[in-house]
Amino acid sequence: MPEPSTSTGPVKGPASYFPSIEAKYGKPISHWMDVLRAAGALKHMEYVALLKTDHGMGHGHANALVAAYLANK
């Protein structure tokens, strides 16, 4: 699968997972950011566990979302 690209080059880091997350789980990234925001103050792995347990998300996708969320918090 080719890397997503932008006018400035390939997307790197957690955002590179976003297209596959949206395709697999059928929700926009903004939905997942709202889920994390609504969870309150948690540690990184607690957010990951929440996405995995409550939303059936795989570890890599959950970790990418949490990393992006915490980086932009």
Buried (B, 14 or more C-beta within 10 A) or exposed (E): EEEBEEEEEEBEEBBEBBBBBBEEBEEEBEEBBEBBEEBEEBEEEEBBBBBBEEBEBBEEBBBBBBBBBBEEE
